[in-house]
Amino acid sequence: MAANDPEAGQRQKEEIEALSAIYGDEWCVVNEEEKIFCIKISECLEQPKWTLCLQVILPPEYPTAAPPIYQINAPWLQRQEYEELANSLEEIYIQNLGESILYQWIEKLREFLIEKSQTSDLAGPDVKKSTEEIGVEYEDFQLNEQPLQECTTLTLDFNLFESLEGEELPPVYHGNPITDRRSTFQAHLAPIVSPKQVKSVLAELYKNKKIANATHNIYAYRIYCEDKQTFLQDCEDDGETAAGGRLLHLMQILDVRNVLVVVSRWYGGILLGPDRFKHINNCARNILVEQKYTYSSENLSKQLGKNRKIKKDKKKMEH
């Protein structure tokens, strides 16, 4: 794989934009040119007991043919714990060869912190205890011996205004607008289970003159076909080059399903540069959180903690 693989570079850019939208200030750019990033992860946002920092370096071949180089920093982390985490991250990588995995890594580490918080008898970490910081580069991985998983994603092309008879119109929800330098962005969301419903929702939205007159109406959708265990998914830039693909990438990282997200942009005459993609992703993520398709960082911590407690209680009952 060439070191300057344009596909890998584009996918990196989309993943970083998505993670920035998901984690906000928790996600930090250490060196943009060298592709060095870090994120502070805690088991909860209010008075966290356990916190660690994940630092990653993205090689030019990631994610198509190389894993991230990473380092986990926490003064209280024991070597055995580090090795267990390293095994977990390695397993995620191997199971998702060729895919973007940083979101899965981050939430795996958060699960570890939640479990540690619930099972530890200590009130908190002993900050005086320090262990060696270890950088793992996956030098032992033989990527050419690991078969890439077959892509089960299907994309669909359709004529928006062909017959919609017999399809029930799902409810459509509207998010709060974001305005920056006279440009306004607003997300719309609808639960869907078929491509025809995508068409009906879009047709319904375009009945609104304000939405129809937007400079761009970017959209992406994902429909899970349980019988085939595949996704029907597609996206549309509507003149905002690469915006639809970035939106779909965000939805893939969040693993949302059976939902259509449309982001309308009304251009205000001032170029926003890359900030426009940030606003599109933020609008989309906000409405997905509002409609319970995914969790905010705080709610995700609570939900993971709740799941751990349920599993723990079940084990007690079994014994």
N, C-alpha and C positions, 0 to 999 in steps of 0.2 A: 504494500500500500504506500503510495507516495506521501511524503511528509507534508506536502501542501495540498492534500486532498480537499477540493472545494466543498464536497458534500459533507465531510466531517466538520469543516469550519462553519458551514451554515447551520448544521444541527447543533453544534456547540452554542452558537449565538442564540438560537431559539430556546435552548434549554436554560441558558443563563437568564434570558429575559423572563422566562416562566418562573424560575426560582426566585428572582427578584420580586415578581408580582406576588408570589405565594408567601414569602417570608419577610418582605419589607426590609426594615433596618437590621434584622438579624443576619441577613446575607450581606457580606462585605467583599468588595473588590480590593484585593491586596495589590495586585499588579496586573492591569488589564492586558498589557503587551505580552507578558510572560504567561498569561492565563492562570494566575494564582488567585484563589478565592478561599474564604473561610466563613464559617457560620458557627455562632454560639448556640448550643442546644441545651435545654433544661427540661426537667420533667414537668414543670409548670411555670407559668409566667409570674405568678405572685409568690414571693418568698421561696424561691427554689432552693432545695437542699443539695441537689446534685447537678453540676453543670460541666460540660466539656466543650472543647473547640475542635471542630473538624476542619482541617486545611487540605485543600486539593489543588493539584496542578494538572491541567488538562493537556496531554500530549497532542500533537497535531492529528494523530490517527484516531483519537477518541471522538465518537463512540463506535465507529465502524470497525476498527481493528485493534484497539488498544484500550486498556482500562485506565482510569485516573490514577495518578500517584497521590497517595494521601498520608496524612499524619493525624493521629488523635492525641490531643493535648489535655491532660487533666492531672494535677499533682497527686490526687488520691488514687489514680487508676493502677491496679495491680497488674503485674505481667500476665498472670493467668487470665484476667479479665480482658486484657488487650488481645491476647491470642484468641480468645473465644469470639470477640468482636471481629477480629480479622478474618476468622473462619466464616462468620456470618456474612460479612461483606463480600468475601470471595465467592460464597455460594450464590449470592444475589447476582454477582457479575456473570458467573458461569451459566446460570439459568436464563440470563437475558443477553446473551452474546450479540453484539452489534446494536444494542438498544441503549438509550439514555437511562442512567441508573442513579444519578445523584439524589433525586427525591426519595427513592427507596432506601438508599443508604442513610440519609438524614433521619427518616422516620424509624428505621431499624435502631439507630442509636438512641432515639427518643424513647422507644419501647424499652430498651435496656435500662435507661435512667428511671423510668416509671416503675419497672419491676424492682430495681434496686431500692428505690424509695419505699416501696411497700413491704419488702422483705427484710430490709436491714434493721437491726436492733439499735443501730447508732442514730443519734439525733441528726447527724450530718457528717460530711466528709472530714477526715483529719487532714487539714491543709498542710501540716508539718511533714506528712509522709509524702515522699516524692519518688517517682520512678523514672527510669530512663525513657525519653521520648523516642519512639521508634518510627522510622519512615519505611513504608512498605511499597515496593515497586513491582510486585508480581513478576519477578524475573524468572520464576520457574514455570510460568504459564506457557504452554505451547499452543498458540491460537490456531495454527494450521491443523492441529489434531482435534480441535473442537468444532463439530459441525454447527453452522449457524442455524438457528431455528427458522422454520419456514414461516414466512409472513402470511397471516390469515386475514389481513386487512383487504377489504374490497372497497372500491370507489364507484360511485354511480354518477352518471350524467343524465339529466332529465330536462325536459321543457317545462318551465315553471307553470305555464298557464294551460297545460293540457288538462283533460277532464279530471275533476276532483270529486265526482259524485260518489256517494257512499262512504266517504271518509269523514269521521267526526273531527270537528275543529277542537284541538286541545286548548286549555287556558294559556294565555300569554301574559307574562309578568314583565314589568319594566323596572330597571334599576335606576339609581340616582345618577344624574349626569355629572361628568367631570369636565371642567372648563380650564383651558390653558391657552393664554395668548390669543383669545377670541375664537379658538377652536373648541367645539363641544363634542363630547363623546357620551353615548348612552347605550347601555346593554339591554337586550330583550331576551327572554328565555321562555321556552315551551317544552313540556314533556312530550316525547314522541316515541312511537314504536314502529313506524313505517316511513319510507321515503315519501309516500303520498302526503303524509301529515306534514312533512317538511315543506312541501309545495303549498299546502293549504295555509300554513302559518305565514309563510313569506307573502303569499297573496293577500292575506288579511292585514299584515303589517303595511304593505304598500298601498292599502286603501287610505291610510293616514297620510295626508298630503305632506306633513312635515317630515315624516320618515321617508316617503317616496322622493322628496326633494333633497335628502341628505347627499352630501358629496360622495360618500361611500357608505354602503351597507355590507359590512364584512360578516360572513357567517361560517360556522362549522357545526357539524353534528356527528354524533356517534350513536349507533343503534346496535345493541347486543343481540345476536341470534343464538339463543340458548341451545337449540337443537344441533346446530353446527359448531357452536362455540367459536364463532367468528364475529367480527365487527363489520357493519356497514358504516362507512364514514366518508365524509367529503367536506370540502371547504370552498369558499369563494372569496377572492380578493376584492372584487368590484372596483378595480382600478387602483387599489392601494397595494402595490406590488409586495408580495410575500406575507401580507397581513393575515390572510386566511390560513396559511400554513402554520404561522406562529400561533394563531388562536387554537387550531386543532392540536398542535403540539402541547399547549398548556392543558387542554382537556385530556390528552393521553396521559400526561404525567399525573394529573389528579385522578385518573382512572374513572372518569364519569361516564355514564352510559344512559342511553335512551333520553337524550336531551339535545335540543337545538339552541345555540346561542348566536344571536345577531348583535353586532356592535355598529351603531350608526355614528358617523362622524360628519359634523358640519364644519367645513373649513372656514377659518376666519381671516385668511389673507396673509398670515404669518407662518413661514415654514417652521415646523417643530423638530425636524430631523428625527433621530432615533426615539425621542420622547413620545412620538405618536404611538409606537408599538407598546411602550410601557403603559400608556393610558388605555389602549385597547385591551391589553391583558388584565390590567387592574379592574376595569369595568366588568370584564367577563368573570374574573375570580370573585368579585364582590357579589354579583348576582347568584353565582353558583353556591356561595356560602349562605346567602340570604334564603335561598330556596332549598337548603339542606342537601345539596348534591355533593358537598364536600365540607370539610371543617376548617375553621380558622385555626391558627397555630394553638391558641388557648383552648378552644373547644376540642381540638384533636388530642391534646394532652389529657383532657378530662375524659374523653371517650376511650382512649387507650387504657387509661387508669381504671375506668369502670369495667372494661373487658377483662383486664387482668384480675380484678377483684372477683368477678363472676367465676372465672376459671379456678381461682384459688378456693372459693367457697364450694364449688363442685367437688374439687379434690378432697376437701375436708369431709363432705357428706359421703363420698365413696369409701373413705377410711372409717 
